[in-house]
Amino acid sequence: MLKKLYKIIIFPYTLFLLYLMFFGMGRKQMDDNLLTMAPIVSTINFIEGCVSWKDAFRIVVGNIVMFMPFGFLGWLFPGLSHFKSLLSAFVSAITIVEALQYFSRMGIFEVDDIILNTFGVFLGFLIKKNIEKKFERFVK
């Protein structure tokens, strides 16, 4: 039952997330291509430059939580049931999305986004494994 629900929801959710990443929150095309390659530094600088801790928390935690559903991709694609294959596929995909943001100038290529998003997938994968163990009969 959970797998069926996931299969129905993940595609529109992915489209919604892509919309947010390219057009949401008032995004407009930037004048320059921007990238931040120093891991963790840009997130620390972002937090320090935020008007409020609430906004910083929302953005940083949002970058993690919004990607947790992708930790369940093994339910849709059995080849992604193992963490190594999921990690490889996800990091490749999110790097492409970040590159598209860079080349379209509709966002910034940020290594920290890749790290935070991947951490979200990792947490989602752990939750998926826990659900499969504890609620085996509901997962089918």
C-alpha positions in Angstrom: 0.0 0.0 0.0 2.8 2.5 0.9 4.7 1.6 -2.3 1.6 2.3 -4.4 1.0 5.6 -2.8 4.7 6.5 -3.2 4.6 5.6 -6.9 1.6 8.0 -7.4 3.1 10.9 -5.4 6.8 10.9 -6.3 6.5 12.1 -10.0 4.4 15.1 -9.3 6.5 15.8 -6.2 9.6 15.8 -8.4 8.1 18.2 -10.8 7.1 20.5 -8.0 10.6 20.4 -6.6 12.1 21.2 -10.0 9.7 24.1 -10.3 10.9 25.4 -6.9 14.5 25.0 -7.9 14.2 26.9 -11.1 11.2 29.3 -10.8 9.9 29.2 -7.3 10.2 31.9 -4.6 10.4 34.7 -7.1 13.5 33.4 -9.0 14.6 35.4 -12.0 17.4 34.8 -14.4 20.6 36.2 -13.0 23.0 38.4 -15.0 25.9 36.1 -14.2 26.5 32.3 -13.8 27.2 31.7 -10.2 28.8 28.8 -8.4 30.1 28.1 -4.9 32.5 25.2 -4.6 33.8 25.5 -1.0 31.9 22.9 1.0 30.2 24.1 4.1 31.6 27.6 3.8 28.8 28.9 1.7 26.2 27.5 4.1 27.9 29.1 7.1 28.2 32.4 5.2 24.5 32.1 4.3 23.5 31.5 7.9 25.6 34.4 9.1 24.1 36.7 6.5 20.5 35.7 7.1 18.1 38.3 8.6 16.7 35.7 11.0 17.6 32.3 12.4 14.2 31.1 11.4 14.9 31.8 7.7 18.3 30.2 7.9 16.9 27.1 9.6 14.0 26.9 7.0 16.4 27.0 4.1 19.1 24.7 5.4 16.7 22.1 6.9 14.4 22.5 3.8 17.4 21.4 1.6 17.5 18.2 3.6 13.9 17.4 4.3 12.7 18.2 0.7 14.9 15.5 -0.6 14.1 12.7 1.9 11.4 11.2 -0.4 14.1 10.3 -2.9 15.6 7.9 -0.3 12.6 5.7 -1.1 13.4 5.4 -4.9 14.2 1.8 -4.4 10.4 1.2 -4.2 10.1 2.5 -7.7 13.3 1.3 -9.2 14.5 -1.9 -7.6 18.1 -1.3 -8.8 18.2 1.6 -6.4 17.4 -0.5 -3.3 21.0 -0.6 -2.3 22.4 2.6 -0.8 25.5 2.7 -3.1 23.4 2.6 -6.3 20.9 5.1 -4.9 23.7 7.4 -3.8 25.5 7.2 -7.2 22.3 7.8 -9.1 21.2 10.7 -6.9 24.5 12.5 -6.8 24.7 12.3 -10.6 21.1 13.6 -11.0 21.4 16.4 -8.4 24.7 17.5 -10.0 23.0 17.7 -13.4 20.2 19.8 -11.8 22.7 22.1 -10.1 24.6 22.4 -13.5 21.3 23.3 -15.2 20.7 26.0 -12.6 24.2 27.4 -13.3 24.0 27.3 -17.1 20.4 28.7 -17.2 21.4 31.3 -14.6 18.2 30.4 -12.8 20.1 29.5 -9.7 23.5 28.9 -8.3 25.6 25.7 -8.6 26.3 25.0 -4.9 28.3 22.1 -3.6 26.5 22.6 -0.3 23.1 22.0 -2.0 24.5 18.7 -3.3 25.7 17.7 0.2 22.5 18.8 2.0 20.2 17.2 -0.6 22.2 14.0 -0.5 22.1 13.9 3.3 18.3 14.2 2.9 18.3 11.2 0.6 20.4 9.3 3.1 17.9 10.1 5.9 15.1 9.0 3.7 16.8 5.8 2.9 17.2 5.1 6.6 13.6 5.8 7.2 12.6 3.5 4.3 14.7 0.7 5.7 13.1 1.2 9.1 9.6 1.2 7.7 10.3 -1.9 5.7 11.4 -3.7 8.9 8.6 -2.5 11.2 5.7 -2.3 8.8 6.4 -5.0 6.3 2.8 -5.8 5.6 1.9 -2.2 4.8 4.9 -1.7 2.4 3.7 -4.0 -0.3 
